[in-house]
């Protein structure tokens, strides 16, 4: 069963990922008293929702906000 994610944690990540691209998981874990593994679940979901992107692997992983899509809906 999937537990609901805390909106405050999601918001913190989205607001701070640009300031801490290589350490956002550690920063968020410390801020909310969670493990990095727990925060990684939030990261995974934010990537799946296409709100952030990830480049690199393991210790070299960097996150950033995904640029908004520009729509061509000028009607």
C-alpha positions as CSV (number, residue, x, y, z in Angstrom):
1,X,0.0,0.0,0.0
2,X,1.3,3.4,-0.9
3,X,1.4,6.1,1.7
4,X,0.5,9.7,0.9
5,X,3.5,12.0,0.6
6,X,3.7,15.1,2.8
7,X,3.1,18.2,0.7
8,X,5.5,20.3,2.9
9,X,8.4,18.0,2.0
10,X,7.5,18.1,-1.7
11,X,7.3,21.9,-1.6
12,X,10.6,22.1,0.3
13,X,12.3,20.0,-2.4
14,X,10.8,22.0,-5.2
15,X,11.8,25.3,-3.6
16,X,15.3,24.3,-2.7
17,X,16.5,21.9,-5.5
18,X,18.2,24.7,-7.4
19,X,20.1,25.8,-4.4
20,X,21.2,22.3,-3.5
21,X,21.3,20.3,-6.7
22,X,23.8,17.7,-5.5
23,X,22.7,17.5,-1.9
24,X,18.9,18.1,-1.8
25,X,18.2,14.6,-0.5
26,X,20.6,15.1,2.5
27,X,19.3,18.6,3.2
28,X,15.7,17.6,3.1
29,X,16.4,14.5,5.2
30,X,18.0,16.6,7.9
31,X,15.3,19.2,7.7
32,X,12.5,16.8,8.2
33,X,14.2,14.2,10.4
34,X,14.0,11.5,7.7
35,X,16.4,9.1,6.0
36,X,17.9,9.9,2.6
37,X,16.1,6.8,1.4
38,X,12.8,8.2,2.5
39,X,13.5,11.5,0.7
40,X,14.6,9.5,-2.4
41,X,11.0,8.2,-2.7
42,X,9.9,11.8,-3.0
43,X,12.6,12.5,-5.6
44,X,11.5,9.4,-7.6
45,X,7.9,10.6,-7.6
46,X,8.8,14.2,-8.5
47,X,10.9,12.8,-11.4
48,X,8.0,10.6,-12.5
49,X,5.7,13.6,-12.4
50,X,8.2,15.5,-14.6
51,X,8.7,18.3,-12.1
52,X,12.4,17.7,-11.6
53,X,15.1,16.0,-13.7
54,X,18.1,13.9,-12.5
55,X,21.5,13.6,-14.1
56,X,24.3,11.3,-13.1
57,X,24.3,8.3,-10.8
58,X,24.8,7.7,-7.1
59,X,27.1,10.3,-5.5
60,X,27.4,12.4,-8.7
61,X,23.6,12.7,-9.1
62,X,22.4,16.2,-9.7
63,X,18.8,17.4,-9.6
64,X,17.2,20.4,-11.2
65,X,13.7,21.8,-11.8
66,X,12.3,20.8,-15.2
67,X,11.7,23.8,-17.3
68,X,8.0,24.4,-17.9
69,X,6.7,23.3,-21.3
70,X,5.7,26.2,-23.5
71,X,2.4,25.4,-25.1
72,X,1.4,26.7,-28.5
73,X,-2.2,27.2,-27.5
74,X,-2.7,30.7,-29.0
75,X,-6.3,30.6,-30.1
